[in-house]
Amino acid sequence: MFHILIVEDILNTLEALRDLLQEEFPNALIETAPTVAEGKEKIRVAMAKNQPFNIAILDFKLPAHKGHNPEVDESLCQEIRSVMPETLVIHITAFHEDPAVARHITKYHTGVNAPRVGLIQKNARWPEKLLGEMKSYSIEEQMNALFGPKAIASARSLESGRIGAGLTQTLAKLIRDIATYWNDLDDETKEKVRDRFSISDKQPPVRVSLRLDI
């Protein structure tokens, strides 16, 4: 199950974002928090239940506690990087030119081994960009589960054509998601998909089939 954390102090934005993501990812478990303290508590509980977040969407300026003024916060991101290193962090901000924001991205999210991160400026199209980031991440995670280093047996079964029932269902879901999300995926993810699948997207609907020539 997709597990998502949203930390945003503007209630209308928080509720609208939660509703949008629930509609786009109906099977996801979405948790929300309006302050840094409540966000950290959500992280603590998720770790205690061994249910780390797949994606954390963090506003850059947040109040530490209810009633406090919003300030640039790096501690939530640092906490997630410490205890949930596989989590995709997506920062959203209306202050993308703030030097503190730039310093954080440079310090923690650049370099070969840096965790994947999205920085999304709050403008008229930011929800669309956010969904694109999330859908690309979802597809890549599903592909890693089927074809990545930890899934050698699955990859060999797919390549040989000997596919069990469980693997068939996993592959079928991935193919459905690729077809549904295709137009929203980033170019890098599309290239990774084409390494494993044949895509026919000249006219709708998008058709996806597993490549057997690799």
GIMO-V718824 format. One record per pair of residues at least 12 apart in sequence whose ideal C-beta (glycine too) atoms are under 10 Angstrom apart, sorted by the first residue. I is the first residue (numbers start at 1). J is the second residue. D is the distance in whole Angstrom. If there is no record, write none. Layout:
<<I	J	D> <I	J	D>>
This chain:
<<1	25	10> <1	27	6> <1	28	7> <1	29	6> <1	51	8> <1	54	9> <2	21	9> <2	25	5> <2	26	10> <2	27	7> <2	28	4> <2	29	7> <2	30	8> <2	53	9> <2	54	5> <2	55	7> <2	134	9> <2	137	10> <2	138	7> <2	141	9> <3	28	7> <3	29	5> <3	30	8> <3	31	8> <3	46	7> <3	49	10> <3	51	6> <3	52	7> <3	53	5> <3	54	5> <3	55	8> <3	56	10> <3	84	10> <3	87	9> <4	17	10> <4	18	9> <4	21	6> <4	22	9> <4	25	7> <4	28	5> <4	29	7> <4	30	5> <4	31	7> <4	32	9> <4	53	6> <4	54	7> <4	55	5> <4	56	8> <4	57	7> <4	87	10> <4	88	10> <4	90	10> <4	134	8> <5	29	10> <5	30	8> <5	31	5> <5	32	8> <5	33	7> <5	39	7> <5	42	6> <5	43	7> <5	46	8> <5	52	10> <5	53	5> <5	54	9> <5	55	7> <5	56	4> <5	57	7> <5	58	8> <5	76	9> <5	80	8> <5	84	9> <5	87	8> <5	89	10> <6	18	6> <6	21	8> <6	30	7> <6	31	7> <6	32	5> <6	33	7> <6	34	10> <6	39	9> <6	42	10> <6	53	10> <6	55	9> <6	56	8> <6	57	5> <6	58	8> <6	59	9> <6	90	10> <6	92	9> <7	31	9> <7	32	8> <7	33	5> <7	34	7> <7	35	8> <7	36	7> <7	38	8> <7	39	4> <7	40	9> <7	42	8> <7	43	10> <7	56	7> <7	57	7> <7	58	5> <7	59	6> <7	62	6> <7	73	9> <7	76	6> <7	77	10> <7	92	10> <8	32	7> <8	33	8> <8	34	7> <8	35	10> <8	39	10> <8	57	7> <8	58	8> <8	59	5> <8	62	8> <8	92	7> <9	33	9> <9	34	5> <9	35	7> <9	36	9> <9	59	6> <9	61	8> <9	62	5> <9	63	6> <9	66	9> <9	68	9> <9	69	10> <9	70	6> <10	34	8> <10	59	8> <10	70	9> <10	94	10> <10	122	10> <11	32	10> <11	34	7> <13	59	8> <13	92	9> <13	122	8> <13	127	10> <14	32	6> <14	33	9> <14	34	6> <14	57	10> <14	59	9> <15	32	8> <16	127	8> <17	30	9> <17	32	8> <17	57	7> <17	92	9> <17	126	10> <17	127	7> <17	130	8> <18	30	6> <18	31	9> <18	32	6> <18	57	10> <20	127	6> <20	130	9> <20	131	8> <21	55	9> <21	57	8> <21	127	9> <21	130	8> <21	131	8> <21	134	8> <24	127	10> <24	130	10> <24	131	6> <24	134	8> <24	135	8> <24	138	10> <24	180	10> <24	181	9> <24	184	10> <25	54	10> <25	55	9> <25	131	9> <25	134	8> <25	135	9> <25	138	8> <28	54	8> <28	55	9> <28	134	9> <28	138	10> <29	46	10> <29	51	8> <29	53	9> <29	54	9> <30	53	10> <30	55	10> <30	57	10> <31	43	10> <31	45	9> <31	46	8> <31	51	10> <31	53	8> <31	56	10> <32	57	9> <33	58	10> <33	62	9> <33	76	9> <34	59	9> <34	62	8> <34	63	8> <34	65	10> <34	66	7> <35	62	6> <35	63	5> <35	64	7> <35	65	6> <35	66	6> <35	67	9> <35	68	7> <35	70	9> <35	73	9> <35	76	10> <36	58	9> <36	62	5> <36	63	7> <36	64	5> <36	65	8> <36	68	9> <36	70	10> <36	71	9> <36	73	5> <36	74	10> <36	75	6> <36	76	6> <36	79	9> <37	62	10> <37	63	9> <37	64	6> <37	65	5> <37	66	8> <37	68	9> <37	76	10> <38	62	10> <38	63	10> <38	65	8> <38	66	8> <39	56	8> <39	58	7> <39	59	10> <39	62	8> <39	73	9> <39	75	9> <39	76	5> <39	79	8> <39	80	9> <40	64	10> <40	75	8> <40	76	7> <40	79	6> <40	80	10> <42	56	9> <42	76	10> <43	56	8> <43	76	8> <43	79	6> <43	80	6> <43	82	10> <43	83	7> <43	84	7> <43	87	9> <44	79	9> <44	83	9> <46	80	10> <46	83	9> <46	84	8> <46	87	10> <47	79	10> <47	83	5> <47	84	7> <52	80	9> <52	83	8> <52	84	4> <52	85	9> <52	86	7> <52	87	6> <53	80	7> <53	84	6> <53	86	9> <53	87	5> <53	88	9> <53	89	9> <54	84	9> <54	86	8> <54	87	7> <54	88	7> <54	134	9> <54	137	8> <54	138	8> <54	141	7> <55	87	7> <55	88	5> <55	89	8> <55	90	7> <55	118	9> <55	130	10> <55	133	9> <55	134	6> <55	137	7> <55	138	9> <55	141	10> <56	76	8> <56	77	8> <56	79	10> <56	80	5> <56	81	10> <56	84	8> <56	87	5> <56	88	7> <56	89	5> <56	90	7> <56	91	9> <57	88	9> <57	89	8> <57	90	5> <57	91	8> <57	92	6> <57	118	9> <57	120	9> <57	130	7> <57	133	9> <57	134	9> <58	73	8> <58	74	10> <58	76	5> <58	77	6> <58	80	8> <58	89	6> <58	90	7> <58	91	6> <58	92	7> <58	93	9> <59	72	10> <59	73	8> <59	76	9> <59	91	8> <59	92	6> <59	93	7> <59	94	9> <59	95	10> <59	122	9> <60	72	6> <60	73	7> <60	74	9> <60	76	10> <60	77	9> <60	91	6> <60	92	7> <60	93	4> <60	94	8> <60	95	6> <60	96	9> <60	98	7> <60	100	8> <60	101	6> <60	104	8> <60	105	10> <60	119	9> <60	122	10> <61	73	7> <61	93	7> <61	94	8> <61	95	6> <61	98	8> <61	100	9> <61	101	9> <62	75	10> <62	76	7> <71	100	9> <72	93	9> <72	95	8> <72	98	7> <72	99	10> <72	100	4> <72	101	7> <72	103	10> <72	104	8> <73	100	10> <73	104	10> <74	91	10> <74	100	8> <74	101	10> <74	103	9> <74	104	5> <74	107	9> <74	108	8> <76	89	9> <76	91	10> <77	89	6> <77	91	7> <77	104	7> <77	105	10> <77	108	7> <77	109	9> <77	115	9> <77	117	8> <78	104	9> <78	108	7> <80	115	9> <81	108	7> <81	109	9> <81	114	10> <81	115	6> <81	117	10> <84	115	10> <85	115	6> <86	115	8> <86	116	9> <86	141	9> <87	115	8> <87	116	9> <88	115	8> <88	116	6> <88	117	7> <88	118	7> <88	133	8> <88	134	8> <88	136	10> <88	137	5> <88	138	9> <88	140	9> <88	141	9> <89	108	9> <89	109	8> <89	115	7> <89	116	8> <89	117	5> <89	118	8> <89	119	10> <90	116	9> <90	117	7> <90	118	4> <90	119	8> <90	120	6> <90	129	10> <90	130	7> <90	133	6> <90	134	7> <90	137	9> <91	104	8> <91	105	8> <91	109	8> <91	117	7> <91	118	7> <91	119	5> <91	120	7> <91	121	10> <92	118	8> <92	119	8> <92	120	5> <92	121	8> <92	122	6> <92	126	7> <92	127	10> <92	129	9> <92	130	7> <93	119	7> <93	120	8> <93	121	7> <93	122	6> <93	126	10> <94	121	7> <94	122	4> <94	123	8> <94	126	9> <95	121	9> <95	122	9> <96	119	7> <96	120	8> <96	121	4> <96	122	8> <96	123	9> <97	121	9> <101	119	8> <101	121	10> <102	119	10> <104	117	10> <104	119	9> <105	117	7> <105	119	6> <116	133	9> <116	136	10> <116	137	7> <116	140	9> <117	133	9> <118	130	8> <118	132	9> <118	133	4> <118	134	9> <118	136	9> <118	137	9> <118	186	10> <119	133	10> <120	132	10> <120	133	7> <128	184	8> <129	184	9> <129	186	10> <131	181	9> <131	184	6> <132	181	9> <132	183	9> <132	184	5> <132	185	7> <132	186	6> <132	189	9> <133	184	9> <133	185	10> <133	186	8> <133	189	10> <134	181	9> <134	184	9> <135	177	8> <135	178	10> <135	180	8> <135	181	4> <135	182	9> <135	183	10> <135	184	5> <135	185	6> <135	186	9> <135	189	8> <136	181	8> <136	184	8> <136	185	5> <136	186	5> <136	187	10> <136	188	8> <136	189	4> <136	190	9> <136	192	9> <136	193	10> <137	185	10> <137	186	10> <137	189	8> <138	174	9> <138	177	7> <138	178	10> <138	181	7> <138	185	10> <138	189	10> <139	174	7> <139	177	6> <139	178	6> <139	180	10> <139	181	6> <139	182	9> <139	184	10> <139	185	6> <139	186	10> <139	189	6> <139	190	9> <139	192	8> <139	193	7> <140	185	9> <140	186	10> <140	188	9> <140	189	6> <140	192	6> <140	193	9> <141	174	10> <142	170	8> <142	171	9> <142	173	7> <142	174	5> <142	175	10> <142	177	7> <142	178	9> <143	174	7> <143	178	9> <143	189	9> <143	192	7> <143	193	7> <143	195	9> <143	196	7> <143	197	9> <144	192	10> <145	170	7> <145	174	9> <146	158	7> <146	167	8> <146	170	6> <146	171	7> <146	174	7> <146	196	8> <146	210	10> <147	159	9> <147	174	10> <147	192	9> <147	195	9> <147	196	6> <151	167	10> <151	170	10> <153	167	9> <154	166	9> <154	167	6> <154	170	8> <154	171	9> <155	196	9> <157	171	10> <158	170	10> <158	171	7> <158	196	9> <158	210	7> <158	211	10> <158	212	9> <158	214	10> <159	196	10> <159	210	9> <159	211	10> <159	212	8> <159	214	7> <160	212	9> <161	210	9> <161	212	7> <163	210	9> <171	210	7> <174	193	9> <174	196	9> <174	197	9> <174	208	9> <174	210	9> <175	197	7> <175	207	9> <175	208	5> <175	209	8> <175	210	7> <176	208	8> <177	208	9> <178	190	9> <178	193	6> <178	196	10> <178	197	7> <178	199	8> <178	206	8> <178	208	5> <179	197	10> <179	199	9> <179	200	10> <179	201	9> <179	204	10> <179	205	7> <179	206	5> <179	207	7> <179	208	5> <180	205	9> <180	206	8> <180	208	10> <181	193	10> <181	206	9> <182	199	7> <182	201	6> <182	204	10> <182	205	9> <182	206	5> <182	207	10> <182	208	8> <183	201	8> <183	204	9> <183	206	8> <193	208	8> <194	211	8> <195	211	8> <195	214	7> <196	208	10> <196	210	7> <196	211	6> <196	214	7> <197	209	6> <197	210	6> <197	211	6> <198	210	8> <198	211	5> <198	212	9> <198	213	9> <199	211	10>>
